[in-house]
């Protein structure tokens, strides 16, 4: 599986970023849900409002822009750009569900009931 998320800081003002996800594999992925986190603790993950991207075709990139009205601890909090990370949940072409983050960690996950 070759799906890679990363965070782009779009402004030096707190809370302005884009989450990019690239599918470098030869098969599509489905039902993407985007997440944001900060710091070193994976358990400190904070979800932005799920975004229903139905599919991401091979060798394509999609972008999610969290809004200020969405539930994210990153709004109004002090953070350093290098501390912010992203993750994405998705279903692969064989029906397995995965979570991969911008730290390079990937794991199979239970079906989150998306779709």
VMD Tcl script that builds the backbone (N, CA, C; Angstrom):
set m [mol new atoms 345]
animate dup $m
set s [atomselect $m all]
$s set {name element resname resid chain x y z} {
  {N N UNK 1 A 0.852 -1.175 0.000}
  {CA C UNK 1 A 0.000 0.000 0.000}
  {C C UNK 1 A 0.892 1.230 0.000}
  {N N UNK 2 A 0.597 2.150 -0.874}
  {CA C UNK 2 A 1.400 3.367 -0.978}
  {C C UNK 2 A 0.473 4.583 -0.963}
  {N N UNK 3 A -0.001 4.901 0.227}
  {CA C UNK 3 A -0.857 6.060 0.447}
  {C C UNK 3 A -0.149 6.936 1.473}
  {N N UNK 4 A 0.042 8.214 1.145}
  {CA C UNK 4 A 0.861 9.096 1.968}
  {C C UNK 4 A 0.138 10.400 2.291}
  {N N UNK 5 A -0.158 10.671 3.560}
  {CA C UNK 5 A -0.696 11.983 3.941}
  {C C UNK 5 A 0.419 12.904 4.425}
  {N N UNK 6 A 0.219 14.198 4.285}
  {CA C UNK 6 A 1.120 15.180 4.878}
  {C C UNK 6 A 0.373 16.479 5.107}
  {N N UNK 7 A 0.909 17.299 6.020}
  {CA C UNK 7 A 0.290 18.572 6.390}
  {C C UNK 7 A 1.084 19.705 5.750}
  {N N UNK 8 A 0.358 20.631 5.148}
  {CA C UNK 8 A 0.955 21.861 4.632}
  {C C UNK 8 A 0.444 23.008 5.479}
  {N N UNK 9 A 1.352 23.764 6.076}
  {CA C UNK 9 A 0.972 24.950 6.830}
  {C C UNK 9 A 0.795 26.074 5.814}
  {N N UNK 10 A -0.407 26.626 5.720}
  {CA C UNK 10 A -0.702 27.627 4.695}
  {C C UNK 10 A -0.553 29.053 5.197}
  {N N UNK 11 A -0.407 29.211 6.500}
  {CA C UNK 11 A -0.262 30.539 7.077}
  {C C UNK 11 A 0.472 30.398 8.400}
  {N N UNK 12 A 1.183 31.416 8.782}
  {CA C UNK 12 A 1.851 31.381 10.078}
  {C C UNK 12 A 0.862 31.620 11.207}
  {N N UNK 13 A -0.347 32.048 10.866}
  {CA C UNK 13 A -1.391 32.161 11.883}
  {C C UNK 13 A -1.770 30.754 12.331}
  {N N UNK 14 A -2.100 30.613 13.596}
  {CA C UNK 14 A -2.424 29.277 14.109}
  {C C UNK 14 A -3.651 28.692 13.415}
  {N N UNK 15 A -3.578 27.399 13.137}
  {CA C UNK 15 A -4.738 26.673 12.651}
  {C C UNK 15 A -5.027 26.768 11.176}
  {N N UNK 16 A -4.077 27.188 10.355}
  {CA C UNK 16 A -4.318 27.249 8.918}
  {C C UNK 16 A -3.437 26.240 8.206}
  {N N UNK 17 A -4.030 25.083 7.858}
  {CA C UNK 17 A -3.270 24.078 7.139}
  {C C UNK 17 A -4.151 23.299 6.180}
  {N N UNK 18 A -3.479 22.562 5.289}
  {CA C UNK 18 A -4.130 21.648 4.362}
  {C C UNK 18 A -3.583 20.254 4.636}
  {N N UNK 19 A -4.441 19.249 4.518}
  {CA C UNK 19 A -4.006 17.855 4.606}
  {C C UNK 19 A -4.023 17.302 3.189}
  {N N UNK 20 A -2.876 16.888 2.698}
  {CA C UNK 20 A -2.743 16.281 1.372}
  {C C UNK 20 A -2.660 14.775 1.547}
  {N N UNK 21 A -3.240 14.034 0.609}
  {CA C UNK 21 A -3.103 12.572 0.582}
  {C C UNK 21 A -2.834 12.171 -0.860}
  {N N UNK 22 A -1.739 11.443 -1.056}
  {CA C UNK 22 A -1.375 10.934 -2.374}
  {C C UNK 22 A -1.507 9.422 -2.389}
  {N N UNK 23 A -2.131 8.909 -3.437}
  {CA C UNK 23 A -2.228 7.466 -3.659}
  {C C UNK 23 A -1.221 7.111 -4.750}
  {N N UNK 24 A -0.065 6.590 -4.344}
  {CA C UNK 24 A 0.987 6.228 -5.298}
  {C C UNK 24 A 0.887 4.777 -5.741}
  {N N UNK 25 A -0.158 4.086 -5.323}
  {CA C UNK 25 A -0.321 2.685 -5.709}
  {C C UNK 25 A -0.987 2.582 -7.076}
  {N N UNK 26 A -1.156 1.368 -7.546}
  {CA C UNK 26 A -1.795 1.126 -8.839}
  {C C UNK 26 A -3.276 0.798 -8.715}
  {N N UNK 27 A -3.823 0.926 -7.503}
  {CA C UNK 27 A -5.238 0.623 -7.274}
  {C C UNK 27 A -5.894 1.777 -6.522}
  {N N UNK 28 A -7.186 2.013 -6.733}
  {CA C UNK 28 A -7.865 3.100 -6.011}
  {C C UNK 28 A -8.053 2.763 -4.533}
  {N N UNK 29 A -8.265 3.804 -3.721}
  {CA C UNK 29 A -8.661 3.647 -2.326}
  {C C UNK 29 A -9.972 4.403 -2.146}
  {N N UNK 30 A -10.729 4.020 -1.107}
  {CA C UNK 30 A -12.104 4.489 -0.960}
  {C C UNK 30 A -12.379 5.009 0.450}
  {N N UNK 31 A -13.425 5.830 0.559}
  {CA C UNK 31 A -13.996 6.268 1.842}
  {C C UNK 31 A -12.963 6.907 2.759}
  {N N UNK 32 A -12.270 7.917 2.271}
  {CA C UNK 32 A -11.224 8.572 3.046}
  {C C UNK 32 A -11.814 9.461 4.135}
  {N N UNK 33 A -11.226 9.394 5.317}
  {CA C UNK 33 A -11.550 10.274 6.430}
  {C C UNK 33 A -10.247 10.871 6.934}
  {N N UNK 34 A -10.197 12.185 7.064}
  {CA C UNK 34 A -8.975 12.894 7.407}
  {C C UNK 34 A -8.913 13.201 8.890}
  {N N UNK 35 A -7.701 13.190 9.436}
  {CA C UNK 35 A -7.477 13.456 10.842}
  {C C UNK 35 A -6.278 14.378 10.996}
  {N N UNK 36 A -6.251 15.097 12.108}
  {CA C UNK 36 A -5.105 15.926 12.468}
  {C C UNK 36 A -4.677 15.570 13.882}
  {N N UNK 37 A -3.402 15.725 14.162}
  {CA C UNK 37 A -2.890 15.514 15.506}
  {C C UNK 37 A -1.703 16.413 15.730}
  {N N UNK 38 A -1.197 16.414 16.952}
  {CA C UNK 38 A 0.005 17.201 17.229}
  {C C UNK 38 A 0.817 16.502 18.300}
  {N N UNK 39 A 2.104 16.772 18.294}
  {CA C UNK 39 A 2.995 16.208 19.288}
  {C C UNK 39 A 3.434 14.800 18.958}
  {N N UNK 40 A 4.082 14.183 19.929}
  {CA C UNK 40 A 4.650 12.855 19.743}
  {C C UNK 40 A 3.727 11.722 20.135}
  {N N UNK 41 A 2.648 12.006 20.844}
  {CA C UNK 41 A 1.784 10.961 21.384}
  {C C UNK 41 A 0.692 10.617 20.378}
  {N N UNK 42 A 0.740 9.397 19.831}
  {CA C UNK 42 A -0.286 8.989 18.870}
  {C C UNK 42 A -1.678 8.989 19.475}
  {N N UNK 43 A -1.787 8.794 20.781}
  {CA C UNK 43 A -3.087 8.810 21.443}
  {C C UNK 43 A -3.653 10.216 21.578}
  {N N UNK 44 A -2.832 11.239 21.305}
  {CA C UNK 44 A -3.281 12.625 21.398}
  {C C UNK 44 A -3.908 13.087 20.088}
  {N N UNK 45 A -4.290 12.131 19.257}
  {CA C UNK 45 A -4.877 12.448 17.958}
  {C C UNK 45 A -6.205 13.173 18.137}
  {N N UNK 46 A -6.431 14.181 17.325}
  {CA C UNK 46 A -7.679 14.929 17.375}
  {C C UNK 46 A -8.295 14.942 15.987}
  {N N UNK 47 A -9.537 14.566 15.914}
  {CA C UNK 47 A -10.229 14.433 14.659}
  {C C UNK 47 A -10.809 15.765 14.225}
  {N N UNK 48 A -10.594 16.117 12.994}
  {CA C UNK 48 A -11.383 17.165 12.382}
  {C C UNK 48 A -12.671 16.513 11.898}
  {N N UNK 49 A -13.611 17.293 11.487}
  {CA C UNK 49 A -14.861 16.742 10.969}
  {C C UNK 49 A -14.543 15.799 9.809}
  {N N UNK 50 A -15.074 14.561 9.800}
  {CA C UNK 50 A -14.786 13.638 8.693}
  {C C UNK 50 A -15.209 14.228 7.350}
  {N N UNK 51 A -14.398 14.008 6.386}
  {CA C UNK 51 A -14.669 14.478 5.023}
  {C C UNK 51 A -14.942 13.253 4.165}
  {N N UNK 52 A -16.052 13.226 3.477}
  {CA C UNK 52 A -16.446 12.063 2.681}
  {C C UNK 52 A -15.858 12.168 1.280}
  {N N UNK 53 A -14.627 11.735 1.121}
  {CA C UNK 53 A -14.026 11.610 -0.209}
  {C C UNK 53 A -14.272 10.167 -0.619}
  {N N UNK 54 A -15.081 9.961 -1.630}
  {CA C UNK 54 A -15.521 8.615 -1.996}
  {C C UNK 54 A -14.407 7.740 -2.535}
  {N N UNK 55 A -13.451 8.323 -3.265}
  {CA C UNK 55 A -12.352 7.516 -3.785}
  {C C UNK 55 A -11.183 8.421 -4.168}
  {N N UNK 56 A -10.015 7.794 -4.200}
  {CA C UNK 56 A -8.800 8.465 -4.668}
  {C C UNK 56 A -8.152 7.501 -5.645}
  {N N UNK 57 A -8.102 7.905 -6.884}
  {CA C UNK 57 A -7.604 7.042 -7.945}
  {C C UNK 57 A -6.077 6.905 -7.863}
  {N N UNK 58 A -5.521 5.869 -8.520}
  {CA C UNK 58 A -4.072 5.678 -8.515}
  {C C UNK 58 A -3.330 6.908 -9.047}
  {N N UNK 59 A -2.240 7.231 -8.394}
  {CA C UNK 59 A -1.338 8.314 -8.797}
  {C C UNK 59 A -2.004 9.685 -8.778}
  {N N UNK 60 A -3.006 9.845 -7.888}
  {CA C UNK 60 A -3.657 11.139 -7.720}
  {C C UNK 60 A -3.491 11.610 -6.279}
  {N N UNK 61 A -3.698 12.907 -6.084}
  {CA C UNK 61 A -3.627 13.530 -4.760}
  {C C UNK 61 A -4.928 14.273 -4.511}
  {N N UNK 62 A -5.404 14.223 -3.267}
  {CA C UNK 62 A -6.555 15.014 -2.857}
  {C C UNK 62 A -6.125 15.900 -1.706}
  {N N UNK 63 A -6.872 16.975 -1.466}
  {CA C UNK 63 A -6.545 17.933 -0.419}
  {C C UNK 63 A -7.786 18.187 0.419}
  {N N UNK 64 A -7.605 18.183 1.735}
  {CA C UNK 64 A -8.674 18.498 2.681}
  {C C UNK 64 A -8.248 19.731 3.462}
  {N N UNK 65 A -9.153 20.713 3.566}
  {CA C UNK 65 A -8.870 21.924 4.326}
  {C C UNK 65 A -9.790 21.986 5.536}
  {N N UNK 66 A -9.244 21.712 6.732}
  {CA C UNK 66 A -10.078 21.805 7.934}
  {C C UNK 66 A -10.585 23.233 8.113}
  {N N UNK 67 A -11.824 23.374 8.522}
  {CA C UNK 67 A -12.408 24.690 8.756}
  {C C UNK 67 A -12.403 25.037 10.229}
  {N N UNK 68 A -12.454 26.331 10.525}
  {CA C UNK 68 A -12.438 26.776 11.918}
  {C C UNK 68 A -13.659 26.292 12.700}
  {N N UNK 69 A -14.755 25.993 12.003}
  {CA C UNK 69 A -15.962 25.546 12.688}
  {C C UNK 69 A -15.930 24.060 13.013}
  {N N UNK 70 A -14.882 23.362 12.586}
  {CA C UNK 70 A -14.805 21.933 12.841}
  {C C UNK 70 A -14.116 21.674 14.171}
  {N N UNK 71 A -14.437 20.522 14.758}
  {CA C UNK 71 A -13.930 20.167 16.069}
  {C C UNK 71 A -12.464 19.758 15.971}
  {N N UNK 72 A -11.567 20.667 16.297}
  {CA C UNK 72 A -10.140 20.368 16.281}
  {C C UNK 72 A -9.471 21.140 17.400}
  {N N UNK 73 A -8.692 20.441 18.212}
  {CA C UNK 73 A -7.981 21.105 19.299}
  {C C UNK 73 A -6.925 22.063 18.768}
  {N N UNK 74 A -6.583 21.962 17.488}
  {CA C UNK 74 A -5.532 22.812 16.933}
  {C C UNK 74 A -5.966 24.259 16.767}
  {N N UNK 75 A -7.288 24.521 16.798}
  {CA C UNK 75 A -7.752 25.905 16.680}
  {C C UNK 75 A -7.556 26.596 18.012}
  {N N UNK 76 A -6.886 27.729 17.987}
  {CA C UNK 76 A -6.707 28.533 19.181}
  {C C UNK 76 A -5.721 27.945 20.174}
  {N N UNK 77 A -4.873 27.028 19.726}
  {CA C UNK 77 A -3.888 26.397 20.592}
  {C C UNK 77 A -2.499 26.762 20.089}
  {N N UNK 78 A -1.561 26.829 20.991}
  {CA C UNK 78 A -0.187 27.102 20.590}
  {C C UNK 78 A 0.449 25.820 20.071}
  {N N UNK 79 A 1.026 25.855 18.877}
  {CA C UNK 79 A 1.672 24.682 18.297}
  {C C UNK 79 A 2.796 25.138 17.385}
  {N N UNK 80 A 3.719 24.252 17.150}
  {CA C UNK 80 A 4.802 24.493 16.207}
  {C C UNK 80 A 4.502 23.697 14.938}
  {N N UNK 81 A 4.796 24.221 13.757}
  {CA C UNK 81 A 4.468 23.502 12.518}
  {C C UNK 81 A 4.993 22.075 12.476}
  {N N UNK 82 A 6.181 21.806 12.994}
  {CA C UNK 82 A 6.721 20.458 12.978}
  {C C UNK 82 A 6.006 19.492 13.897}
  {N N UNK 83 A 5.178 20.000 14.815}
  {CA C UNK 83 A 4.450 19.144 15.743}
  {C C UNK 83 A 3.121 18.658 15.170}
  {N N UNK 84 A 2.622 19.320 14.132}
  {CA C UNK 84 A 1.326 18.964 13.556}
  {C C UNK 84 A 1.511 17.839 12.551}
  {N N UNK 85 A 0.676 16.798 12.668}
  {CA C UNK 85 A 0.751 15.681 11.739}
  {C C UNK 85 A -0.652 15.319 11.280}
  {N N UNK 86 A -0.725 14.548 10.226}
  {CA C UNK 86 A -2.016 14.161 9.666}
  {C C UNK 86 A -2.101 12.649 9.567}
  {N N UNK 87 A -3.310 12.177 9.412}
  {CA C UNK 87 A -3.557 10.760 9.177}
  {C C UNK 87 A -4.801 10.645 8.310}
  {N N UNK 88 A -4.965 9.481 7.716}
  {CA C UNK 88 A -6.147 9.217 6.911}
  {C C UNK 88 A -6.567 7.769 7.130}
  {N N UNK 89 A -7.870 7.569 7.275}
  {CA C UNK 89 A -8.460 6.233 7.275}
  {C C UNK 89 A -9.013 6.008 5.875}
  {N N UNK 90 A -8.882 4.785 5.357}
  {CA C UNK 90 A -9.415 4.487 4.029}
  {C C UNK 90 A -9.620 2.985 3.881}
  {N N UNK 91 A -10.330 2.624 2.823}
  {CA C UNK 91 A -10.563 1.220 2.459}
  {C C UNK 91 A -9.834 0.965 1.159}
  {N N UNK 92 A -9.089 -0.157 1.101}
  {CA C UNK 92 A -8.373 -0.459 -0.141}
  {C C UNK 92 A -9.288 -1.222 -1.102}
  {N N UNK 93 A -8.776 -1.517 -2.295}
  {CA C UNK 93 A -9.577 -2.158 -3.342}
  {C C UNK 93 A -10.030 -3.566 -2.967}
  {N N UNK 94 A -9.342 -4.212 -2.002}
  {CA C UNK 94 A -9.761 -5.555 -1.575}
  {C C UNK 94 A -10.714 -5.509 -0.382}
  {N N UNK 95 A -11.065 -4.296 0.097}
  {CA C UNK 95 A -12.033 -4.158 1.176}
  {C C UNK 95 A -11.433 -4.027 2.568}
  {N N UNK 96 A -10.119 -4.086 2.690}
  {CA C UNK 96 A -9.457 -3.929 3.994}
  {C C UNK 96 A -9.406 -2.442 4.359}
  {N N UNK 97 A -9.531 -2.134 5.659}
  {CA C UNK 97 A -9.448 -0.745 6.096}
  {C C UNK 97 A -8.102 -0.494 6.768}
  {N N UNK 98 A -7.585 0.729 6.562}
  {CA C UNK 98 A -6.246 1.089 6.990}
  {C C UNK 98 A -6.231 2.477 7.589}
  {N N UNK 99 A -5.201 2.718 8.383}
  {CA C UNK 99 A -4.899 4.057 8.873}
  {C C UNK 99 A -3.414 4.285 8.621}
  {N N UNK 100 A -3.095 5.403 7.982}
  {CA C UNK 100 A -1.703 5.764 7.735}
  {C C UNK 100 A -1.526 7.218 8.150}
  {N N UNK 101 A -0.372 7.524 8.750}
  {CA C UNK 101 A -0.152 8.907 9.157}
  {C C UNK 101 A 1.094 9.481 8.497}
  {N N UNK 102 A 1.266 10.781 8.657}
  {CA C UNK 102 A 2.370 11.470 8.004}
  {C C UNK 102 A 3.710 11.181 8.677}
  {N N UNK 103 A 3.705 10.372 9.730}
  {CA C UNK 103 A 4.944 9.919 10.359}
  {C C UNK 103 A 5.432 8.620 9.710}
  {N N UNK 104 A 4.680 8.107 8.736}
  {CA C UNK 104 A 5.056 6.881 8.040}
  {C C UNK 104 A 4.530 5.615 8.680}
  {N N UNK 105 A 3.645 5.739 9.661}
  {CA C UNK 105 A 3.086 4.571 10.339}
  {C C UNK 105 A 1.782 4.156 9.668}
  {N N UNK 106 A 1.646 2.853 9.389}
  {CA C UNK 106 A 0.441 2.325 8.754}
  {C C UNK 106 A -0.012 1.091 9.513}
  {N N UNK 107 A -1.346 0.965 9.687}
  {CA C UNK 107 A -1.872 -0.216 10.349}
  {C C UNK 107 A -3.257 -0.550 9.813}
  {N N UNK 108 A -3.579 -1.849 9.809}
  {CA C UNK 108 A -4.953 -2.270 9.488}
  {C C UNK 108 A -5.829 -1.877 10.647}
  {N N UNK 109 A -7.040 -1.471 10.353}
  {CA C UNK 109 A -7.969 -1.031 11.397}
  {C C UNK 109 A -9.309 -1.717 11.200}
  {N N UNK 110 A -10.114 -1.776 12.243}
  {CA C UNK 110 A -11.483 -2.247 12.070}
  {C C UNK 110 A -12.239 -1.304 11.145}
  {N N UNK 111 A -13.204 -1.808 10.436}
  {CA C UNK 111 A -14.019 -0.976 9.552}
  {C C UNK 111 A -14.706 0.083 10.394}
  {N N UNK 112 A -14.449 1.376 10.121}
  {CA C UNK 112 A -15.074 2.432 10.927}
  {C C UNK 112 A -16.532 2.678 10.573}
  {N N UNK 113 A -17.100 1.871 9.673}
  {CA C UNK 113 A -18.495 2.032 9.293}
  {C C UNK 113 A -18.710 3.151 8.297}
  {N N UNK 114 A -17.675 3.496 7.568}
  {CA C UNK 114 A -17.798 4.546 6.560}
  {C C UNK 114 A -18.339 3.971 5.272}
  {N N UNK 115 A -18.881 4.865 4.446}
  {CA C UNK 115 A -19.232 4.427 3.114}
  {C C UNK 115 A -20.663 4.502 2.871}
}
mol reanalyze $m
mol bondsrecalc $m
mol representation Tube
mol addrep $m
